[in-house]
């Protein structure tokens, strides 16, 4: 969910996890010491909001299943990166108090307490609410005890022919040391007694991840969809795996390991080879969480704790089944009446062909005026993807330059770049191979691009290239024209259908010059200069935002109108937050629309009483970043790739572009108005760090769903043009 983010079926990726996110700011002592919320607990609060969607009985049933799976997937990543990193710093003595002044060991204890509560609540929602509802809808997740004799014969056949050949039981005895337990694998612990010697033995059986997690049972006369968890099916055939042994106990368990990647970059070292070695090392990171079924006997647990080096705090007792991330498979069941109503993205009005049956010349359409596209309401396929596709085939296009942070496995974007290179065009791809958990895929694409003759560079030493930029250079009438795209989301056709993002398509010559310089510096040397229409990290983005916050503060102190409105995935940066506190104290009204982590304490008298914080979660992942400043009635509005976190502002190449067209400014204002309206369903943050969901009015009627409203607005614009 570095939606960015680890891609799951929902797109609710976290996009907020970085082990070395530490401050570059110095406390000047003029503001209260307790003015920040802890970022780790704030992230857990974000995942609680995901869980609250799973608990919402007004949502379509399979969408609730999806949110259960998202919660599990998100929490896995949180442990693999944030908890693992914190534990590592504590063990090495490098951990320092957080910006809230809390000792690292106290933070770890608070995380553990909250995570235990949330995982128990998560399991309870599935067992007591969602699973019974699935059964009422004709979707049964069975145990062996639920099956009749005919069913048992059927699963015996499935086990013998499809599962047994894949299994490898591993004994633990003096000749067989305790096996390595890979991270996030689901396992069965088995205690057996040798029928000849009477001696008890222990074995571990890994549940193969290559097989479906939920095995569909053959149809019967009931017409129901019936599934049995793979681990349950296996556990009921253990006698076939341990012939001549008496099965005494068997239980499920699951280990989470530190799977963060640390790369020591050296300009003389091949970065891809270095990363490949680190990815191999990732598999063997130390364990940081042990999930067990709540019926596990103490003898087996003692063995696991001892062999894995796990503390009592890191053991999570849960009802079976473990790893509810496997529910993504259930979500994919074809039952459209149990899901959100299907939405087909429309083509942006500005990009519609004059002839409804013809094709759009996208170069001509963009030449007529700047185009602001809003995904997934407006199609990525008929805008950005189609533009790159046309550029690859257009004989007048001389060069294509693009940043690739994450893309899909069968990417038409990569295919377009390869076709362009084959056609003799100059093609540059800035590939970020250190995009967390997508490293292997990006290495593969980088090599494929290189073989096709694309100029592939890996950004700058010590900095991730996270900006979303495309530049097409085209010869028109003897002159060169720049077609630019600056977006908030990745060039990924798959996630573009579930990630909410904005992008500007323009032929503005100044933006074209800025991007030309920026791409040259990404493929050449360090970024040192300012840009005319862009704010670029790491040197100038924070400074540019602080400058505009200061202008609003000064305007408010002078008695003039002012205002700041920001939409981001996360806000942690202390320098930005302190500037917002001072602006609030000066009387500047500040609206923060934050999907994930928020370290701001809103509504505190004398500090932040003019700050409101809202969060919106739903069918799409809110992913765009918007920065709006009143500027005495002449709004300065930026969109781009940067969140307000240390990593984005100090250790990444990020870019924001200023929007100037009045219709685009009005569109952004309308979107922000909708999000902050009391009549829109959202979560509200208070000064103590508690998020409260506001989804119904005082009279009990449902509040507006923001994403449904935007969907209707975009559709009505298209109908107005076609009408």
C-alpha positions in Angstrom: 0.0 0.0 0.0 5.3 3.2 -1.5 2.0 3.2 -3.0 5.0 4.3 -4.6 4.4 1.9 -2.0 4.2 -1.8 -2.1 1.6 -2.7 -4.6 -1.4 -4.8 -3.3 -4.8 -5.5 -4.8 -6.2 -2.2 -3.5 -3.4 0.2 -4.1 -3.6 1.2 -0.4 0.1 1.0 -0.2 1.8 2.6 2.7 4.3 4.8 0.9 5.6 6.0 4.2 8.3 3.5 5.3 11.9 4.5 5.5 14.4 3.2 8.0 16.6 6.2 8.1 14.0 9.0 8.2 15.8 11.2 10.8 15.5 15.0 11.2 17.7 17.7 9.7 16.1 20.4 11.7 17.2 21.9 15.0 14.7 22.8 17.7 15.0 26.6 18.5 13.2 26.1 21.9 10.4 28.6 21.3 7.6 26.1 20.7 6.3 23.4 23.1 8.4 20.3 23.4 5.3 18.0 23.0 4.1 19.5 19.8 4.7 16.4 17.6 2.9 13.1 17.3 5.0 10.0 17.2 5.3 8.9 13.5 5.2 5.2 14.2 2.0 5.3 16.3 0.6 7.7 13.7 1.3 5.1 11.0 -0.5 2.4 13.1 -3.4 4.9 13.4 -3.5 5.0 9.6 -3.7 1.2 9.4 -6.5 1.3 12.0 -8.4 3.5 9.6 -8.0 0.8 7.0 -9.3 -1.7 9.5 -12.3 0.6 10.2 -13.3 0.3 6.5 -13.2 -3.5 6.9 -15.5 -3.1 9.9 -18.0 -0.9 8.0 -21.0 -3.1 7.2 -22.3 -0.5 4.7 -19.5 -1.3 2.3 -19.7 -4.1 -0.3 -18.7 -7.4 1.4 -15.8 -8.3 -0.8 -14.4 -4.7 -0.5 -14.4 -5.4 3.3 -12.4 -8.6 2.6 -10.0 -6.5 0.5 -9.5 -4.0 3.4 -8.7 -6.9 5.7 -6.0 -8.1 3.3 -4.7 -4.6 2.9 -4.4 -4.2 6.7 -2.4 -7.4 6.9 -0.1 -6.5 4.0 0.5 -3.0 5.4 1.4 -4.3 8.8 3.8 -6.8 7.4 5.8 -4.0 5.7 5.7 -1.9 8.8 7.3 -4.6 10.8 9.8 -5.5 8.0 11.0 -1.9 7.7 10.1 0.4 10.6 10.1 -2.0 13.5 13.1 -3.9 12.2 15.0 -0.7 11.7 14.2 0.6 15.2 15.2 -2.7 16.8 18.5 -2.7 14.9 19.3 0.8 16.0 18.5 -0.1 19.6 20.8 -3.2 19.4 23.7 -1.3 17.9 23.4 1.6 20.4 22.7 4.1 17.6 19.1 4.9 18.5 18.3 8.3 19.9 15.1 9.8 21.4 12.5 10.6 18.8 11.3 14.2 18.1 8.6 13.6 20.7 11.4 13.0 23.3 10.4 9.3 23.7 13.2 6.8 24.3 13.5 4.2 21.5 12.8 1.3 23.8 9.6 3.0 25.0 8.6 3.6 21.3 9.1 -0.1 20.6 7.0 -1.1 23.6 4.2 1.3 22.5 4.3 -0.1 19.0 4.1 -3.7 20.3 1.1 -2.9 22.6 -0.8 -1.1 19.8 0.1 -3.7 17.2 -1.1 -6.6 19.5 -4.4 -4.8 20.0 -4.9 -4.1 16.2 -4.0 -7.7 15.1 -6.4 -9.1 17.6 -9.1 -6.7 16.4 -8.3 -7.6 12.8 -8.7 -11.3 13.5 -11.9 -10.7 15.4 -13.4 -8.7 12.5 -12.8 -11.6 10.1 -14.0 -14.3 12.5 -17.1 -12.6 13.9 -18.3 -10.3 11.1 -16.8 -10.8 7.6 -16.6 -14.6 7.6 -20.3 -15.1 8.6 -21.3 -12.5 6.0 -19.4 -14.4 3.4 -21.2 -17.6 4.3 -24.6 -15.8 4.0 -23.5 -14.6 0.5 -22.7 -18.2 -0.5 -18.9 -18.0 0.0 -17.7 -20.6 2.5 -14.2 -20.9 4.0 -14.4 -24.4 5.4 -12.4 -26.4 7.9 -12.1 -30.2 7.6 -14.7 -30.6 10.4 -17.2 -28.8 8.1 -16.8 -31.4 5.3 -18.8 -34.5 4.6 -17.4 -37.9 3.5 -17.7 -37.0 -0.2 -15.8 -33.8 0.4 -13.1 -35.5 2.3 -12.6 -37.9 -0.6 -12.3 -35.0 -3.0 -9.7 -33.2 -0.9 -7.8 -36.4 -0.5 -7.5 -36.5 -4.2 -6.5 -32.9 -4.4 -3.8 -33.4 -1.8 -2.4 -36.5 -3.4 -2.2 -35.1 -6.9 -1.6 -31.4 -6.5 -0.1 -30.7 -3.1 1.8 -33.7 -1.7 4.6 -33.7 -4.4 5.4 -30.0 -3.6 5.8 -30.5 0.2 9.1 -31.0 2.0 8.9 -31.9 5.7 12.1 -31.0 7.6 13.0 -32.9 10.7 14.8 -31.3 13.7 17.2 -33.7 15.5 20.9 -34.0 16.2 21.5 -34.8 12.5 19.1 -32.1 11.2 19.6 -28.6 12.8 16.6 -26.2 13.1 15.8 -25.1 9.6 15.9 -21.5 8.3 12.4 -20.0 8.4 12.0 -17.5 5.6 10.3 -14.2 6.2 6.5 -14.1 5.8 6.3 -17.8 5.0 3.4 -19.8 6.5 4.6 -22.9 8.3 3.3 -25.9 10.3 5.1 -27.0 13.4 4.6 -30.8 13.9 5.4 -32.8 17.0 5.4 -36.6 16.3 6.2 -39.7 18.3 8.2 -42.6 16.8 6.0 -45.6 17.1 9.0 -47.9 17.4 11.2 -46.0 19.9 8.5 -43.9 21.6 10.8 -40.9 21.1 9.2 -37.5 20.4 10.5 -35.5 17.4 9.8 -32.0 16.0 9.4 -31.2 12.3 8.7 -28.0 10.3 6.6 -28.0 7.2 6.5 -24.9 4.9 3.2 -24.2 3.3 4.1 -23.6 -0.4 3.5 -20.0 -1.4 3.4 -21.1 -5.1 0.0 -22.8 -4.5 -3.3 -21.0 -3.9 -3.8 -20.0 -0.3 -7.4 -21.0 -0.4 -8.1 -24.2 -2.3 -11.5 -24.2 -4.0 -13.5 -27.3 -3.3 -15.3 -29.1 -6.2 -18.8 -28.0 -6.8 -21.5 -29.8 -5.0 -25.3 -29.7 -5.2 -25.5 -26.7 -2.9 -24.2 -24.3 -5.6 -22.0 -22.6 -3.0 -18.5 -21.4 -3.5 -16.4 -23.3 -1.0 -12.7 -23.0 0.0 -10.4 -24.6 2.5 -7.2 -22.9 3.6 -4.2 -24.7 2.1 -2.6 -25.1 5.6 -5.7 -26.7 6.9 -5.9 -29.1 4.0 -2.2 -30.1 4.6 -2.5 -30.4 8.3 -5.2 -33.0 7.8 -2.9 -35.2 5.8 0.2 -35.2 8.0 0.1 -39.0 8.5 1.0 -39.3 4.8 4.0 -37.0 5.3 5.2 -38.8 8.5 4.3 -42.5 8.0 4.8 -44.7 11.0 4.7 -41.7 13.3 2.0 -40.7 15.7 1.0 -37.0 15.2 0.9 -35.4 18.6 0.5 -31.7 17.9 0.5 -29.4 14.9 0.2 -25.7 14.7 0.6 -22.8 12.3 3.3 -20.1 12.7 4.7 -17.3 10.7 7.9 -15.3 11.0 8.5 -11.7 10.0 12.1 -10.7 9.3 14.0 -7.5 8.8 13.8 -7.2 5.1 15.0 -3.6 4.7 17.9 -3.1 2.2 21.0 -1.2 3.1 23.2 -0.1 0.2 26.7 1.3 0.6 26.9 3.3 -2.6 30.2 3.9 -4.3 30.7 5.7 -7.5 33.2 3.0 -8.7 30.9 0.1 -7.8 28.2 -1.4 -10.1 25.1 -0.4 -8.2 23.0 -3.2 -9.7 25.4 -5.9 -8.6 25.6 -4.3 -5.1 21.8 -4.3 -4.9 21.5 -7.9 -6.1 23.8 -9.0 -3.3 21.8 -7.0 -0.7 18.5 -8.5 -2.0 20.0 -12.0 -1.4 21.1 -10.9 2.1 17.5 -9.6 2.8 16.2 -13.1 2.9 18.3 -13.8 6.0 17.4 -10.8 8.1 16.9 -11.3 11.8 13.3 -12.2 12.9 11.3 -9.4 14.5 7.8 -10.9 14.9 6.4 -14.4 15.5 2.7 -15.1 14.8 1.3 -18.3 16.2 -2.1 -19.8 16.4 -3.6 -19.4 19.9 -3.8 -23.1 20.5 0.0 -23.7 20.2 1.3 -25.7 23.1 4.0 -24.2 25.3 6.6 -26.8 24.4 6.5 -26.0 20.7 6.4 -22.2 21.5 9.5 -22.5 23.7 11.3 -24.3 20.9 10.4 -21.6 18.3 11.3 -18.7 20.7 14.6 -20.2 21.6 15.7 -21.1 18.0 14.5 -17.9 16.5 15.8 -15.6 19.2 12.4 -14.0 19.6 11.3 -12.1 22.8 7.9 -12.6 24.5 6.9 -9.1 23.3 7.4 -10.2 19.7 5.0 -13.2 19.9 1.5 -12.6 18.6 -1.1 -15.3 19.5 -4.0 -15.2 17.0 -6.9 -17.5 15.9 -6.4 -19.5 12.7 -6.0 -18.7 9.9 -2.8 -16.7 10.1 -1.8 -14.3 7.3 -5.1 -12.8 6.3 -3.2 -11.1 3.5 -4.2 -14.3 1.7 -7.7 -12.9 1.5 -6.7 -11.0 -1.6 -7.5 -14.3 -3.3 -11.0 -14.3 -2.0 -11.5 -10.7 -3.0 -10.7 -11.7 -6.6 -13.8 -13.9 -6.8 -16.1 -12.8 -9.6 -19.1 -11.5 -7.7 -19.5 -7.9 -8.9 -22.6 -7.4 -6.8 -20.3 -7.7 -3.7 -17.9 -5.1 -4.9 -17.8 -1.4 -5.6 -19.7 -0.5 -8.8 -17.3 -0.7 -11.7 -16.0 2.6 -12.8 -14.5 3.0 -16.3 -12.1 6.0 -16.5 -13.0 8.6 -19.1 -10.7 10.4 -21.5 -9.8 13.9 -20.4 -12.1 16.3 -22.2 -9.1 18.3 -23.5 -7.8 15.1 -25.2 -11.1 13.9 -26.8 -10.9 13.7 -30.6 -12.9 16.1 -32.7 -14.4 13.1 -34.5 -16.0 10.8 -31.8 -14.9 7.8 -34.0 -11.4 9.1 -34.7 -8.2 9.1 -32.8 -6.7 12.1 -31.0 -3.5 13.7 -32.1 -2.2 14.2 -28.6 0.5 16.6 -29.7 -2.1 18.9 -31.3 -4.4 18.6 -28.2 -1.6 19.6 -25.8 -0.4 22.4 -28.1 -3.9 24.0 -27.7 -3.4 24.5 -24.0 -2.2 22.9 -20.8 -4.0 19.8 -19.7 -4.5 18.7 -16.1 -5.4 15.0 -15.9 -6.9 13.4 -12.8 -6.4 9.6 -12.5 -8.1 7.2 -12.1 -11.2 9.3 -12.9 -9.5 10.2 -16.2 -7.7 7.5 -18.1 -4.0 7.1 -17.8 -4.1 4.8 -20.9 -5.6 7.5 -23.2 -3.4 10.3 -21.9 0.1 9.6 -20.6 0.4 6.1 -22.0 -1.0 7.1 -25.3 1.3 10.1 -25.6 4.4 8.0 -25.0 3.0 5.5 -27.5 2.5 8.1 -30.2 5.9 9.6 -29.4 7.6 6.3 -30.0 6.0 6.0 -33.5 6.2 9.7 -34.5 9.0 10.4 -37.0 9.1 14.0 -35.8 10.0 13.0 -32.2 13.7 13.2 -31.7 14.1 12.4 -28.0 12.1 10.9 -25.1 13.3 11.2 -21.5 11.5 9.6 -18.5 11.9 8.8 -14.9 10.9 5.2 -13.9 10.4 4.6 -10.1 7.9 1.7 -10.3 6.1 0.3 -13.3 4.1 -2.8 -14.0 5.5 -6.2 -14.9 4.1 -6.1 -18.5 4.7 -2.3 -18.9 3.5 -0.7 -22.2 5.6 2.3 -21.0 8.8 0.2 -21.2 7.7 -1.3 -24.5 7.2 2.2 -25.9 10.7 3.3 -24.9 12.1 0.2 -26.5 10.2 0.9 -29.8 11.4 4.5 -29.7 15.0 3.4 -29.3 14.6 0.8 -32.1 13.4 3.7 -34.3 16.6 5.6 -33.7 15.3 8.2 -31.2 17.4 9.3 -28.3 15.8 7.7 -25.3 16.8 8.3 -21.7 15.3 6.3 -18.8 16.2 7.3 -15.2 15.5 4.1 -13.4 15.4 4.0 -9.6 16.4 0.5 -8.9 16.2 1.1 -5.1 12.4 1.5 -5.1 11.6 -0.6 -2.0 10.4 -4.1 -2.7 10.4 -3.4 -6.4 14.2 -3.7 -6.7 14.3 -7.0 -8.6 11.6 -5.9 -11.1 13.4 -2.6 -11.8 16.7 -4.4 -12.3 15.1 -6.6 -14.9 13.6 -3.7 -16.7 16.8 -1.7 -16.6 18.7 -4.5 -18.3 16.0 -5.0 -20.9 16.1 -1.3 -21.7 19.9 -1.3 -21.9 19.8 -4.2 -24.4 17.4 -2.2 -26.6 19.8 0.7 -26.8 18.0 3.0 -24.3 20.3 5.2 -22.2 19.7 4.0 -18.7 21.0 5.9 -15.7 20.4 5.2 -12.1 20.1 8.7 -10.7 22.6 10.3 -8.4 24.7 8.7 -5.7 23.0 9.0 -2.3 19.7 10.2 -3.7 16.6 8.3 -4.9 15.0 9.6 -8.0 11.4 9.8 -7.0 10.1 12.6 -9.3 7.6 11.7 -12.0 8.8 13.4 -15.2 8.5 12.9 -18.9 10.0 15.1 -21.7 9.4 14.6 -25.4 11.4 16.7 -27.9 9.7 17.1 -31.2 10.7 18.9 -34.4 7.9 21.2 -35.7 8.3 23.6 -38.6 12.1 23.6 -38.3 12.0 24.3 -34.5 12.2 22.0 -31.5 9.2 21.9 -29.2 9.1 20.4 -25.7 6.1 18.3 -24.5 6.3 17.9 -20.8 4.5 15.8 -18.1 5.0 16.4 -14.4 2.9 14.1 -12.3 2.3 12.9 -8.7 2.2 9.1 -9.5 4.3 6.5 -11.2 4.3 5.6 -14.9 2.4 2.4 -14.0 -0.7 1.5 -16.0 -1.9 -1.0 -13.4 -1.7 1.2 -10.3 -3.0 4.2 -12.3 -6.4 2.5 -12.1 -6.5 2.5 -8.3 -4.1 5.3 -7.3 -5.6 8.9 -7.3 -3.0 11.1 -9.0 -2.7 14.4 -10.9 -0.5 15.2 -13.9 0.2 18.3 -16.0 0.7 18.0 -19.7 2.2 21.1 -21.2 4.2 22.7 -24.1 5.2 25.6 -21.8 8.7 26.4 -23.1 10.0 27.4 -19.6 8.9 24.0 -18.1 10.5 22.3 -21.1 13.8 24.1 -20.4 13.6 23.3 -16.7 13.0 19.6 -17.5 15.8 19.5 -20.1 18.2 20.9 -17.4 16.9 18.5 -14.8 17.3 15.4 -16.9 20.8 16.5 -18.0 21.8 16.9 -14.3 20.2 13.5 -13.4 22.3 11.8 -16.1 25.3 14.0 -15.5 26.3 15.9 -12.4 24.7 17.3 -9.2 21.7 19.5 -9.2 22.8 22.9 -8.0 20.7 25.7 -9.6 17.1 26.8 -9.1 14.5 26.3 -11.7 12.0 28.8 -13.0 8.7 26.8 -12.8 9.8 23.8 -10.6 10.6 23.4 -7.0 13.2 20.6 -6.8 14.5 18.6 -3.9 16.9 18.2 -2.2 18.2 21.8 -2.4 15.2 24.0 -3.0 11.9 22.3 -2.3 11.8 22.7 1.5 13.1 26.3 1.2 10.5 27.1 -1.4 7.7 25.8 0.8 9.0 27.5 3.9 9.2 30.8 2.0 5.6 30.6 0.9 4.4 29.6 4.4 6.3 32.7 5.7 4.6 34.9 3.2 1.2 33.7 4.4 2.3 34.3 8.0 3.4 37.8 7.3 0.2 38.6 5.4 -1.9 37.4 8.4 0.2 39.4 10.9 -0.4 42.5 8.7 -4.1 41.9 8.8 -4.5 40.7 5.2 -6.1 37.5 3.8 -4.1 34.3 4.0 -4.5 30.6 3.8 -2.5 27.3 3.3 -4.0 24.0 2.1 -1.8 20.9 1.7 -2.7 17.4 0.5 0.0 14.8 1.1 0.4 11.1 2.0 2.5 12.0 5.1 3.7 15.0 7.0 6.6 14.5 9.4 9.2 17.1 8.6 9.7 19.2 11.8 10.8 22.4 10.0 7.7 22.5 7.9 5.4 21.6 10.9 7.0 24.3 13.0 6.5 26.9 10.2 2.8 25.8 10.0 2.5 26.2 13.8 3.8 29.7 13.6 1.5 30.5 10.7 -1.4 29.2 12.7 -0.5 31.3 15.7 -0.4 34.3 13.4 -4.0 33.5 12.3 -3.4 31.7 9.0 -6.2 29.2 8.4 -4.5 25.9 7.5 -6.1 22.8 6.0 -4.1 19.5 5.9 -5.4 16.6 4.0 -3.2 13.6 5.0 -3.7 10.0 4.0 -1.1 8.4 6.3 1.3 9.6 8.9 0.6 13.0 10.5 2.9 14.3 13.2 1.0 17.6 13.5 -1.2 18.2 16.6 -4.1 20.3 15.4 -6.5 22.4 17.5 -4.1 23.2 20.4 -4.8 26.6 21.8 -2.0 29.0 21.2 -0.2 26.7 18.8 -2.4 25.1 16.2 -6.0 26.2 16.8 -6.2 27.3 13.1 -5.1 23.9 11.8 -7.6 21.3 10.6 -6.5 17.8 9.6 -8.6 15.4 7.6 -8.0 11.9 6.1 -9.9 10.2 3.3 -9.6 6.5 2.6 -11.8 4.6 0.1 -11.9 2.6 -3.1 -8.9 4.5 -4.5 -5.6 5.3 -2.8 -5.4 9.1 -2.3 -1.9 9.7 -3.7 -1.6 13.2 -5.2 0.4 15.9 -3.5 -1.0 19.4 -3.6 0.3 22.7 -2.1 -2.0 25.7 -2.2 -1.1 29.2 -0.9 -3.5 32.1 -0.9 -0.8 34.6 -1.9 -3.1 37.7 -1.4 -5.7 36.4 -3.8 -3.3 35.3 -6.5 -3.0 31.6 -5.5 0.3 29.8 -5.9 -0.6 26.1 -6.4 1.9 23.3 -6.9 1.5 19.6 -7.6 4.2 16.9 -7.6 5.8 13.8 -6.1 7.0 15.0 -2.7 5.6 14.2 0.7 6.6 16.3 3.7 9.1 13.8 5.1 12.8 14.0 5.6 13.5 11.4 2.9 11.6 13.4 0.3 13.0 16.7 1.1 16.6 15.7 1.8 17.5 12.4 0.2 15.4 12.3 -3.0 15.1 14.0 -6.3 11.6 15.4 -6.1 9.8 18.0 -8.2 6.8 20.2 -7.8 5.4 22.2 -10.7 3.3 25.4 -10.4 -0.2 25.4 -11.9 -1.2 28.7 -13.5 -4.3 28.1 -15.7 -7.4 29.5 -13.9 -9.5 26.4 -14.7 -6.9 24.2 -13.1 -6.7 26.4 -10.0 -10.5 26.2 -9.8 -10.4 22.4 -10.1 -7.9 22.1 -7.3 -9.8 24.5 -5.1 -13.0 22.6 -5.6 -11.2 19.3 -4.7 -9.8 20.8 -1.5 -13.1 22.3 -0.6 -14.8 18.9 -1.0 -12.2 17.1 1.2 -12.4 19.6 4.0 -16.2 20.0 4.0 -18.1 18.8 7.1 -20.6 17.1 4.8 -17.9 14.9 3.3 -17.1 11.5 4.9 -13.6 11.6 6.4 -11.5 11.1 9.5 -10.7 14.1 11.7 -7.5 14.3 13.8 -7.5 15.9 17.3 -4.6 17.2 19.3 -4.1 14.0 21.3 -3.5 12.0 18.1 -6.9 10.3 17.9 -8.6 10.0 14.6 -12.4 10.0 14.6 -14.4 8.9 11.6 -17.2 11.2 10.5 -19.3 9.2 8.0 -22.9 10.0 9.0 -24.6 13.3 9.7 -26.4 14.2 13.0 -29.6 12.8 11.6 -28.0 9.5 10.7 -27.7 9.9 6.9 -24.5 9.0 5.1 -22.1 11.8 4.3 -20.8 12.3 0.8 -18.2 10.0 -0.4 -15.5 12.2 -1.9 -14.4 9.8 -4.6 -17.9 9.2 -5.8 -18.5 12.9 -6.0 -15.3 13.4 -8.1 -16.3 10.5 -10.3 -19.7 12.1 -11.1 -18.1 15.5 -11.7 -15.6 14.2 -14.2 -18.3 12.2 -16.0 -20.5 15.2 -16.2 -17.7 17.3 -17.8 -17.4 14.7 -20.5 -21.2 14.6 -21.0 -21.2 18.4 -21.3 -18.7 18.2 -24.1 -20.4 15.4 -25.9 -23.9 16.6 -25.3 
